[in-house]
Amino acid sequence: MILCSNPKAQVDAHRKEIEAAIVGVLDSGWYILGQEVSRFEERFAAYIGVDHGIGVASGTDALTIALATCGVGLEDEVITVSHTAVATAAAIALVGAKPIFVDIKPDTFLMDTSQIEAAITPCTKAIVPVHIYGQAVEMDEILRIARAHGLRVVEDCAQAHGATYRGRRVGTFGDASCFSFYPTKNLGAIGDGGIVVTDDADLAEQLRHGREYGWVDRYVSHFRGWNSRLDEMQAAILSAKIGHLDADNDRRRGIASYYDEGLAGTDLVLPARATEAEHVFHLYVARSKRRDELLQHLREGEVGAAIHYPVPVHRQPAYRSSEAADLPETERATEEIISLPVYPELADDQVEQVVCRIRAFS
Ligand SMILES: *Cc1c(COP(=O)(O)O)cnc(C)c1O
């Protein structure tokens, strides 16, 4: 069986370094917010190209705490997309705000920035662009609109570690930017983890307090915060793995090119590259008019393709009240998308096998 994603293969690829990292933490006697977390925060912030990194317990927490710290709260509206992991909307709802969904562009699946201004109301407080599948949203447009209307920008970079827009990494554009280290992400932990990055020193300090009960001095909360800490074990593992991220992203792009060539001429619509953006292929998502049949055909051929995501957020029971969402491209994408296996450890012959299996479908 060729899995659609395979975090175990990644562990096996770097097993010695990961084991050494774990043993180091076991022996240190310090398990929460210590040297390993500080070291990783610095290293990750430097990699992205920002001044501050604040490790937290998950990508969802990163978004929640970043939104709250940027002043988003009750009755505010936050403009984002429905075509995303539910976590994006969950974080907006968790701070008491309302997600307002705009549609996506059919070729790249990215937020259609031309729809943002019409969605702005007096209650709009922020925009959350999602760099879905590993490709950057047009950040020039997002920043122009945000400046013109006095909105905050919180980037959802959970699928785009290392992706760039006009030569700058995603995560350097927003007031705050959020990453997840869920095991299957381009940089994954062995458990949950996340980080908020920012260039704003005051915001960084608030985030640091916020992730631990609003403590400014230990045991004394100056505001009501969270308990959301990246632990030493995950931080040490992430430090061991971050050095491989660029090579891993290169390999993902290589697999994507192979799919592009191998699947040319089939009736699949292959993923478009946005201009000015370097894709890191967290997922390779194609479109098929006969998606469900194709999925079945692949599974019968031991190829684990998947759908990211099968139900758009505005159609999910918990978020349906985001009424009046007129999102035809989001809905059409939901019917047609299929994610093919892509991860650094996928071997050439496996990629070839996926291609042949798809070519045999007609
Ligand atoms: C994975 C993901 C998240 C949430 O991250 P967790 O670490 O699972 O909480 C948020 N947004 C997007 C787009 C994601 O893919």
The ligand as an SDF file (V2000), in Angstrom:
LIG
                    3D

 15 15  0  0  0  0  0  0  0  0999 V2000
   -3.0310   21.3880   10.2070 C   0  0  0  0  0  0  0  0  0  0  0  0
   -3.6960   22.7060    9.9910 C   0  0  0  0  0  0  0  0  0  0  0  0
   -4.0580   23.5520   11.0590 C   0  0  0  0  0  0  0  0  0  0  0  0
   -4.0690   23.1240   12.5010 C   0  0  0  0  0  0  0  0  0  0  0  0
   -2.9530   22.6060   13.0300 O   0  0  0  0  0  0  0  0  0  0  0  0
   -3.0170   21.5890   14.2850 P   0  0  0  0  0  0  0  0  0  0  0  0
   -1.5990   21.5490   14.7100 O   0  0  0  0  0  0  0  0  0  0  0  0
   -3.5350   20.2970   13.7850 O   0  0  0  0  0  0  0  0  0  0  0  0
   -3.8940   22.2030   15.3180 O   0  0  0  0  0  0  0  0  0  0  0  0
   -4.5370   24.8120   10.7650 C   0  0  0  0  0  0  0  0  0  0  0  0
   -4.6890   25.2260    9.4970 N   0  0  0  0  0  0  0  0  0  0  0  0
   -4.3940   24.4380    8.4470 C   0  0  0  0  0  0  0  0  0  0  0  0
   -4.5700   24.9750    7.0560 C   0  0  0  0  0  0  0  0  0  0  0  0
   -3.8920   23.1490    8.6500 C   0  0  0  0  0  0  0  0  0  0  0  0
   -3.6140   22.3710    7.5940 O   0  0  0  0  0  0  0  0  0  0  0  0
  1  2  1  0
  2  3  1  0
  2 14  2  0
  3  4  1  0
  3 10  2  0
  4  5  1  0
  5  6  1  0
  6  7  2  0
  6  8  1  0
  6  9  1  0
 10 11  1  0
 11 12  2  0
 12 13  1  0
 12 14  1  0
 14 15  1  0
M  END
$$$$
